Amino acid sequence: MPVPARRSELWSLVALRETRQALAPRRYRLLVAATAIIYAIVAMLVGGMLYIASSPFDLHWFFYVYPKGPGPPWSYPAIIAGGPYFFLDLPLLSGILMTLVSAGIGLGMALGIVLGARLLHRRRSRQFGPATLGTAAGLTPAMIALVTLGACCSTTAAATAGIGIVARSSGTSPAVALANAWYLGVFQLVVVYVALLAQEQLLRIYRFAVEPHSSSEPPAPIARGASRIDRTSIVGGVLRVVLVVVGLTWLLSVLTLGFDTAGARPPPLVEIGGVLQRVGPGLLAVVAGLFPERLVALGAGTRRKALSASLRSLMVVLGASLVAWIPPPWSGPGFCGLANELLGFAGFPSGWGAVTPPAIGLVALVLRWSLQFLLLGLFTVVVGLSPEAATKRLLGASSRPDRGEVAPTTTSTSPTPSDSG
């Protein structure tokens, strides 16, 4: 395939073209808007940014924009508005993040409703297909976002639980996360967008399920491979989900590197190493979990062998740095390996390269060591050594037809789900 075609396909995926095309009719756009508005209002109410009075205030209508104030800098400029029946306190950054998250929730929920309705309408003319998968994919962004509902400034129990999950998965404490609440909004936005990317990939696999058909046109048959589930595919699917979750939390933890420094910046080498150590393996795990077939492009078949070899060598180094021991003075709280944190947990001095692990509790530490360090590090090393082997063995992939090709054992023209994200 020519390089421009690959770039066009990548841009189509990033821009969620299939999702937007499926929701192009006016009635579906109204459904997207209504869902987004309802979510935004509920999020502001739960987050304490919007207060609706049961009885009218003794106030006139007002609208102010405060450029600066006593709070943290990310809280300003802030919009203060109100009237006899409501009061709104909305920091500009929180408002932008909430608008984007609400738009993502609108897309995901609306598409889940549309897809479920179409498959329900066609239930008499075809066998049970990916109805459950499609509807669940539509609901996934909303469910993930609701976990951290109003996390930017919420004081409710549900949002506090979400803040704790976000903080501990990022290697910081809930108190520090609340002190840097902009990170919670960014975390929520990225998670919703990744869920929408997974939904977009599903639409590309099961495109026949969302394309309207006339009553005289027979529905597209389902490929045999679409209903075949074995132990390998189950293990591969579970591992892909784990890779996406672990990779995403590890990738987003790069934004928390300066949270616990109290104004003291780490050495430049530690700072650069910490960024590379999180961005490289984290991004690789997310891409491998969503689009495992893209992993093979890192191996044979790429035109730029030197670039491919350099990237794979970097993966091996970054993966090994997560699993192994980084000697001082290059090790630090932002750049360390599993052995460094184990030494710090055991109480060894920093001269041994020991790094004190974050105070997130023993259970969270065990998950951090086993998933973010050990699993992610080993996976990155394996991908660097052999991308094809990593795709087939770790992700449960096999030699199956690509999306849009006909399976050799069936006459179906519909794609198989082995390429799904």
C-alpha positions as CSV (number, residue, x, y, z in Angstrom):
1,M,0.0,0.0,0.0
2,P,1.4,3.4,-0.8
3,V,2.5,5.6,2.0
4,P,-0.1,8.4,1.3
5,A,-2.8,5.7,1.6
6,R,-1.5,4.6,4.9
7,R,-1.4,8.2,6.2
8,S,-5.0,8.7,4.9
9,E,-6.1,5.6,6.7
10,L,-4.4,6.7,9.9
11,W,-6.0,10.1,9.8
12,S,-9.4,8.5,9.1
13,L,-8.9,6.4,12.2
14,V,-7.8,9.3,14.4
15,A,-10.6,11.5,13.2
16,L,-13.2,8.8,14.0
17,R,-14.5,8.9,10.4
18,E,-16.6,5.8,10.6
19,T,-18.3,7.0,13.8
20,R,-19.1,10.4,12.4
21,Q,-20.4,8.9,9.2
22,A,-22.7,6.5,11.1
23,L,-24.1,9.4,13.1
24,A,-24.3,11.8,10.1
25,P,-28.2,11.9,9.8
26,R,-29.8,14.9,11.5
27,R,-31.7,12.8,14.0
28,Y,-28.6,11.1,15.2
29,R,-26.7,14.4,15.5
30,L,-29.5,15.6,17.8
31,L,-29.1,12.4,19.8
32,V,-25.4,13.1,20.2
33,A,-26.0,16.7,21.2
34,A,-28.7,15.8,23.7
35,T,-26.5,13.1,25.3
36,A,-23.5,15.4,25.5
37,I,-25.6,18.2,27.1
38,I,-27.2,15.9,29.7
39,Y,-23.8,14.5,30.6
40,A,-22.3,18.0,31.0
41,I,-25.1,19.2,33.2
42,V,-24.9,16.1,35.4
43,A,-21.1,16.4,35.6
44,M,-21.3,20.1,36.6
45,L,-24.0,19.3,39.2
46,V,-22.1,16.4,40.7
47,G,-18.8,18.4,40.5
48,G,-20.2,21.4,42.4
49,M,-19.6,23.8,39.5
50,L,-23.3,24.3,38.9
51,Y,-25.9,24.8,41.5
52,I,-29.6,25.0,40.7
53,A,-31.8,26.5,43.4
54,S,-35.2,25.0,44.4
55,S,-36.3,28.5,45.3
56,P,-35.2,31.7,43.6
57,F,-32.2,33.7,44.9
58,D,-32.4,37.4,45.6
59,L,-30.0,38.0,42.8
60,H,-30.0,39.7,39.4
61,W,-28.4,38.1,36.3
62,F,-24.7,38.5,36.3
63,F,-21.6,37.3,34.3
64,Y,-18.0,37.8,35.2
65,V,-14.6,36.6,33.9
66,Y,-11.8,36.5,36.5
67,P,-8.4,36.5,34.8
68,K,-6.5,35.8,38.1
69,G,-7.3,34.8,41.6
70,P,-5.9,33.2,44.8
71,G,-6.2,29.6,43.6
72,P,-3.8,27.6,41.4
73,P,-3.0,29.0,38.0
74,W,-4.9,26.4,36.0
75,S,-8.2,27.5,37.7
76,Y,-8.0,30.9,35.8
77,P,-9.4,32.5,33.9
78,A,-12.7,31.5,35.5
79,I,-16.3,32.2,34.6
80,I,-18.7,33.2,37.3
81,A,-22.3,33.5,36.2
82,G,-25.7,33.2,37.8
83,G,-29.2,34.5,38.3
84,P,-32.3,33.9,40.4
85,Y,-32.3,30.1,39.8
86,F,-28.7,29.0,39.3
87,F,-25.1,29.7,40.1
88,L,-22.1,28.7,37.9
89,D,-18.4,28.6,38.8
90,L,-16.5,27.2,35.8
91,P,-12.7,27.4,35.4
92,L,-11.9,27.8,31.7
93,L,-9.6,24.8,31.5
94,S,-12.2,22.6,33.3
95,G,-14.9,23.9,31.0
96,I,-12.9,23.0,27.8
97,L,-12.0,19.5,29.1
98,M,-15.6,18.9,30.1
99,T,-16.9,20.0,26.7
100,L,-14.5,17.6,24.9
101,V,-15.4,14.8,27.3
102,S,-19.1,15.5,26.9
103,A,-18.7,15.4,23.1
104,G,-17.0,12.0,23.4
105,I,-19.7,10.7,25.7
106,G,-22.3,11.9,23.2
107,L,-20.6,10.1,20.3
108,G,-20.2,6.9,22.2
109,M,-23.6,6.7,23.8
110,A,-25.4,7.7,20.6
111,L,-23.6,5.2,18.5
112,G,-24.3,2.5,21.0
113,I,-28.0,3.3,20.9
114,V,-28.0,3.5,17.0
115,L,-26.1,0.3,16.6
116,G,-28.2,-1.6,19.1
117,A,-31.4,-0.4,17.5
118,R,-30.3,-1.4,14.0
119,L,-29.2,-4.9,15.1
120,L,-32.4,-5.3,17.1
121,H,-34.4,-4.3,13.9
122,R,-32.6,-6.9,11.9
123,R,-32.8,-9.7,14.5
124,R,-35.3,-11.7,12.5
125,S,-33.3,-11.7,9.3
126,R,-29.9,-12.8,10.6
127,Q,-28.3,-14.9,13.3
128,F,-27.1,-13.4,16.5
129,G,-24.0,-11.3,15.7
130,P,-22.0,-8.7,17.4
131,A,-25.0,-6.9,18.9
132,T,-23.7,-7.3,22.5
133,L,-20.2,-6.2,21.4
134,G,-21.4,-3.2,19.6
135,T,-23.7,-1.9,22.3
136,A,-21.0,-2.5,25.0
137,A,-18.5,-0.6,22.9
138,G,-20.9,2.3,22.7
139,L,-21.4,2.4,26.4
140,T,-17.7,1.9,27.3
141,P,-16.7,5.6,27.0
142,A,-19.6,6.7,29.2
143,M,-18.9,4.1,31.8
144,I,-15.2,5.0,32.0
145,A,-16.0,8.7,32.2
146,L,-18.7,8.2,34.8
147,V,-16.1,6.6,37.1
148,T,-14.3,10.0,37.3
149,L,-17.5,12.1,36.9
150,G,-16.7,15.7,37.7
151,A,-13.2,14.6,38.9
152,C,-11.8,18.1,38.2
153,C,-13.4,19.5,41.4
154,S,-15.8,16.9,42.8
155,T,-16.3,16.2,46.4
156,T,-18.7,13.2,46.1
157,A,-17.9,9.7,47.1
158,A,-18.1,8.3,43.6
159,A,-15.7,10.9,42.2
160,T,-13.4,10.4,45.2
161,A,-13.2,6.7,44.4
162,G,-12.4,7.7,40.8
163,I,-9.7,10.1,41.9
164,G,-8.1,7.4,44.1
165,I,-8.0,5.0,41.1
166,V,-6.5,7.6,38.9
167,A,-4.0,8.7,41.5
168,R,-2.7,5.2,42.5
169,S,-2.5,4.0,38.9
170,S,-0.4,7.0,38.1
171,G,1.9,6.5,41.1
172,T,0.8,9.4,43.2
173,S,-1.6,10.0,46.1
174,P,-5.2,11.3,45.9
175,A,-4.2,14.5,47.8
176,V,-1.5,15.3,45.3
177,A,-3.9,14.5,42.4
178,L,-6.5,16.8,43.8
179,A,-3.9,19.6,44.2
180,N,-3.2,19.2,40.5
181,A,-6.8,18.6,39.4
182,W,-6.2,19.6,35.8
183,Y,-4.5,16.2,35.5
184,L,-7.7,14.4,36.4
185,G,-9.6,16.1,33.6
186,V,-6.8,15.3,31.1
187,F,-6.8,11.7,32.3
188,Q,-10.6,11.5,31.8
189,L,-10.4,13.0,28.3
190,V,-7.6,10.7,27.1
191,V,-9.4,7.6,28.4
192,V,-12.6,8.5,26.7
193,Y,-10.8,9.1,23.4
194,V,-9.0,5.8,23.6
195,A,-12.3,4.1,24.2
196,L,-13.7,5.9,21.1
197,L,-10.8,4.6,19.1
198,A,-11.6,1.1,20.1
199,Q,-15.2,1.7,19.1
200,E,-14.0,3.1,15.7
201,Q,-12.0,-0.1,15.2
202,L,-15.1,-2.2,16.0
203,L,-17.1,-0.3,13.4
204,R,-14.5,-1.0,10.7
205,I,-14.7,-4.7,11.5
206,Y,-18.5,-4.9,11.8
207,R,-19.3,-2.3,9.2
208,F,-22.1,-4.4,7.8
209,A,-23.9,-4.1,11.2
210,V,-24.2,-0.3,11.0
211,E,-24.9,0.1,7.3
212,P,-28.6,0.4,6.6
213,H,-30.0,-2.2,4.2
214,S,-33.2,-2.1,2.2
215,S,-35.9,-4.7,3.0
216,S,-35.2,-6.4,-0.4
217,E,-31.5,-6.7,0.2
218,P,-30.4,-9.7,2.1
219,P,-28.2,-8.9,5.1
220,A,-24.5,-9.6,5.0
221,P,-23.7,-13.1,6.3
222,I,-21.3,-13.4,9.3
223,A,-18.0,-15.1,8.7
224,R,-17.4,-18.3,10.4
225,G,-14.3,-16.9,12.1
226,A,-16.5,-14.2,13.7
227,S,-18.2,-16.8,15.9
228,R,-15.2,-19.0,16.6
229,I,-13.8,-18.5,20.1
230,D,-11.0,-20.6,21.4
231,R,-8.6,-20.4,24.4
232,T,-6.0,-18.6,22.4
233,S,-8.3,-15.8,21.3
234,I,-9.7,-15.4,24.9
235,V,-6.2,-15.2,26.4
236,G,-5.1,-12.8,23.6
237,G,-8.2,-10.6,24.1
238,V,-7.7,-10.4,27.9
239,L,-4.1,-9.6,27.4
240,R,-4.9,-6.8,24.9
241,V,-7.4,-5.2,27.4
242,V,-4.7,-5.4,30.1
243,L,-2.1,-3.8,27.8
244,V,-4.4,-0.9,26.9
245,V,-5.3,-0.2,30.6
246,V,-1.7,-0.6,31.9
247,G,-0.2,1.2,28.9
248,L,-2.6,4.1,29.2
249,T,-2.1,4.7,32.9
250,W,1.6,4.4,32.5
251,L,1.7,6.8,29.6
252,L,-0.4,9.4,31.4
253,S,1.8,9.1,34.5
254,V,4.3,11.1,32.6
255,L,2.3,14.2,33.4
256,T,2.7,13.5,37.2
257,L,6.5,13.5,37.2
258,G,6.8,16.9,38.8
259,F,3.9,16.6,41.3
260,D,6.0,15.5,44.3
261,T,9.2,17.5,43.6
262,A,8.0,20.5,45.7
263,G,9.6,22.8,43.2
264,A,13.0,21.0,43.0
265,R,13.5,19.7,39.5
266,P,15.3,16.4,39.1
267,P,18.5,16.2,37.0
268,P,18.0,16.6,33.2
269,L,19.0,13.0,32.5
270,V,16.6,11.6,35.0
271,E,13.9,13.9,33.7
272,I,14.5,12.8,30.0
273,G,14.8,9.2,31.0
274,G,11.5,9.3,32.9
275,V,9.7,10.7,29.9
276,L,11.1,8.2,27.5
277,Q,10.5,5.3,30.0
278,R,6.8,6.2,30.2
279,V,5.9,7.4,26.7
280,G,7.7,4.6,24.8
281,P,6.4,1.5,26.5
282,G,3.0,3.1,27.4
283,L,2.3,4.2,23.8
284,L,3.5,0.8,22.5
285,A,1.1,-1.1,24.8
286,V,-1.9,1.0,23.8
287,V,-1.2,0.6,20.1
288,A,-0.6,-3.1,20.5
289,G,-3.8,-3.6,22.4
290,L,-6.0,-1.6,20.0
291,F,-4.3,-2.4,16.7
292,P,-2.1,-5.5,17.1
293,E,-1.7,-5.9,13.3
294,R,0.2,-2.6,13.2
295,L,2.8,-4.1,15.4
296,V,4.1,-6.2,12.5
297,A,5.1,-3.1,10.6
298,L,8.0,-2.6,13.0
299,G,9.6,-5.8,11.7
300,A,10.2,-7.0,8.2
301,G,8.3,-5.2,5.5
302,T,9.1,-1.6,6.4
303,R,11.0,0.3,3.8
304,R,13.2,2.1,6.3
305,K,15.2,-0.7,7.8
306,A,17.6,1.6,9.7
307,L,14.7,3.5,11.4
308,S,13.0,0.3,12.2
309,A,16.1,-1.2,13.8
310,S,16.7,2.0,15.8
311,L,13.1,2.0,17.2
312,R,13.3,-1.7,18.1
313,S,16.7,-1.2,19.8
314,L,15.2,1.7,21.8
315,M,12.3,-0.5,22.8
316,V,14.6,-3.2,24.1
317,V,16.5,-0.6,26.1
318,L,13.4,1.1,27.6
319,G,11.8,-2.3,28.3
320,A,14.9,-3.5,30.1
321,S,15.1,-0.3,32.1
322,L,11.7,-1.1,33.5
323,V,12.6,-4.6,34.6
324,A,16.2,-4.2,35.5
325,W,18.3,-1.9,37.8
326,I,19.4,1.6,36.8
327,P,22.6,2.6,38.6
328,P,23.0,5.9,40.4
329,P,23.2,8.8,39.7
330,W,21.0,8.1,36.7
331,S,18.2,6.6,38.8
332,G,15.6,8.7,40.6
333,P,11.9,8.9,41.5
334,G,11.0,9.7,37.9
335,F,13.4,7.2,36.2
336,C,14.0,3.8,37.8
337,G,13.5,0.1,37.3
338,L,11.7,-2.6,39.2
339,A,14.9,-3.5,41.1
340,N,15.4,0.1,42.2
341,E,12.0,0.3,43.8
342,L,12.4,-3.1,45.4
343,L,15.6,-2.0,47.0
344,G,13.9,1.2,48.1
345,F,11.0,-0.7,49.6
346,A,13.5,-2.9,51.5
347,G,15.2,0.1,53.0
348,F,18.5,0.1,51.1
349,P,20.4,3.4,50.8
350,S,20.2,5.6,47.6
351,G,23.9,4.8,47.0
352,W,22.8,1.3,46.0
353,G,20.4,2.9,43.4
354,A,17.4,2.4,45.8
355,V,14.4,4.6,44.9
356,T,11.6,5.0,47.5
357,P,8.4,3.8,45.9
358,P,5.3,6.0,46.0
359,A,3.1,5.8,49.1
360,I,0.1,4.2,47.4
361,G,-0.4,1.1,49.6
362,L,0.9,-2.4,49.3
363,V,-1.8,-3.7,47.0
364,A,-1.3,-0.8,44.5
365,L,2.5,-1.3,44.7
366,V,2.2,-5.0,43.9
367,L,0.0,-4.1,40.9
368,R,2.5,-1.4,39.9
369,W,5.4,-3.7,40.0
370,S,3.8,-6.7,38.3
371,L,2.0,-4.8,35.6
372,Q,3.6,-1.4,34.9
373,F,7.1,-2.6,35.4
374,L,7.3,-6.4,34.8
375,L,4.6,-7.0,32.3
376,L,5.1,-3.8,30.4
377,G,8.9,-4.0,30.4
378,L,8.9,-7.7,29.2
379,F,6.4,-6.9,26.5
380,T,8.4,-4.0,25.2
381,V,11.5,-6.1,25.1
382,V,9.8,-8.9,23.2
383,V,8.3,-6.4,20.7
384,G,11.7,-4.9,20.2
385,L,13.3,-8.3,19.5
386,S,10.5,-9.8,17.4
387,P,7.4,-7.8,16.6
388,E,5.8,-10.7,14.7
389,A,6.3,-13.1,17.5
390,A,4.9,-10.6,20.0
391,T,1.8,-10.2,17.9
392,K,1.2,-13.9,17.4
393,R,2.1,-15.2,20.8
394,L,1.3,-12.5,23.3
395,L,-1.8,-11.1,21.5
396,G,-3.2,-14.5,20.3
397,A,-2.9,-13.5,16.6
398,S,-2.6,-16.0,13.9
399,S,-2.5,-16.1,10.1
400,R,-6.0,-14.9,9.4
401,P,-7.3,-12.8,6.5
402,D,-7.0,-9.0,6.9
403,R,-10.0,-6.7,7.3
404,G,-12.2,-6.8,4.3
405,E,-10.8,-10.0,2.8
406,V,-12.7,-13.3,2.4
407,A,-11.9,-16.1,4.8
408,P,-10.7,-19.2,2.9
409,T,-13.1,-21.5,4.7
410,T,-16.2,-19.5,4.0
411,T,-17.9,-17.6,1.2
412,S,-18.6,-14.6,3.4
413,T,-17.4,-11.1,2.4
414,S,-17.6,-9.8,6.0
415,P,-14.4,-9.4,7.9
416,T,-13.3,-11.4,10.9
417,P,-12.9,-9.9,14.3
418,S,-9.3,-11.1,14.8
419,D,-8.1,-7.7,13.6
420,S,-10.3,-5.8,15.9
421,G,-8.9,-3.4,18.4
